[in-house]
């Protein structure tokens, strides 16, 4: 009955060499990740790999496995598995995902921690770019956005652990209208309409135009509103992982918090069979594009039963249900109350005066900046300077990125201090198995040859076989359960103690 569940977020970053715009992005991405490993994690002298043996990315929640070639012939080649990859001391993964550096946050138990470790990922990427620029002698810049402005899009993916017993059809039925309309507060904003952005204008979401299907397994071609990947990284008899690919890359910490929290509440209501309003949208894909293009929030969506309803009213109905849900179940915890309050605040602002949300909602903050330039200089939406400002909003350099400049001046709300973000760069969350993973990297980095979300593999030297430690339960291997294992001791003693007395602490 709350926002608390196992969850996490992944960000693919845009990367450029401004003095060499035709540079290969895969090479640039590798420089960034490997540079971070070389300079920021200096104890690592060997290449760490990801433990793909335990992953099933092509398993579909609808009950079948799809071949990698069928999912996307350009993706998932064997060569991709050899690219730069780091498992970080904070429990996150930082690696090259095809043509982009990607930061996958450690798994956490609440939306506030998602927002915190997401902000830490932005700093990690910024540090990687700085180091790579020094090492290569060529300046690299990075952007937390979702489109290169030339027709390509890259993702910001959310992940939520969901009970396996939950009917997948119910997830599709209720989450489709929720995701179609959620961007009215989670959108990052984008100059240009259409995938290539060639039609002048401004839209709410940077991702919406790139969705072409209602339900499916793909993530790079014919992107679906509901992704069916069935790879739980946990006991598959108990859980599935809902892989959400419709989200924008938010610079607003509060919108990361609300995005994750509101979605978590929706999932809790669906899991518990709580009555939800019925909004069967006639054409969800076209409606998603419509919502994004409707910056004045004045165009109603058409439902299958012929009704017309506004996006803000759909979100308002879900908020009303969520409030009733937590009240019916006997009270609300602090974070759930904060999510409900923020959700109500942004919907009220969108209804009465969207401009008052310019310090909270990314697309409104960005549009406010762009409108100021347009009015001052008489610029049409087709002017390239506006596209440059759009990009600069997402610049990860704190002295150049417009979002960071707004944060420093009080023009964009924050949730965390610089100290809190710095601590999250170096330390894992304490209440999930990410604690164990991160501490293994910190304490025994040279011995960790591979890892995944539910395993860590050690090379203890000599002629011994590699040792795989599995952590199938995301709520175990926490600081409370496993911290004593990391008291200063050699790797062999650590593994012996792990084997002899603490299996219950991690499994």
Secondary structure, 3 states (H helix, E strand, C coil): CCCCCCEEEEEEEEEECCCCCCCCHHHHHHHHHHHHHHHHCCCCCCCCEECHHHCCCCEECCCEECCHHHHCCCCCCHHHHHCCEEECCCCCEEEEECCEEEEECCCECCHHHHHHHHHHHHHHHHHHHHHHHHHHCCCCEEECCCECCCCCECCEEEEEEEECCCCHHHHHHHHHHHHHHHHHHHCCCEEEECCCCCEEEEECCCCHHHEEEEEECCCCCCEEEEECECCCCCCCCCEEEEEECCCCCCCCHHHHHHHHHHHHHHHHHHHCCCCCCCCCECCHHHHHHHHHHCCCCCCCEEECCCCEECHHHHHHHHHHHHHHHHHHCCCCCHHHHHHHHHHHHHHHHHHHCHHHHCCCCHHHHHHHHHHHHHHHHCCCCCCHHHHHHHHHHCECCCCCCHHHHHHHHCCCCCCCCHHHHHHHHHCCCCCCCHHHHHHHHHHHHHHEEEEECCEEEECCCCCCCCEEEECCCCCCCCHHHHHHHHCCCCHHHHHHHHHHHCHHHHC
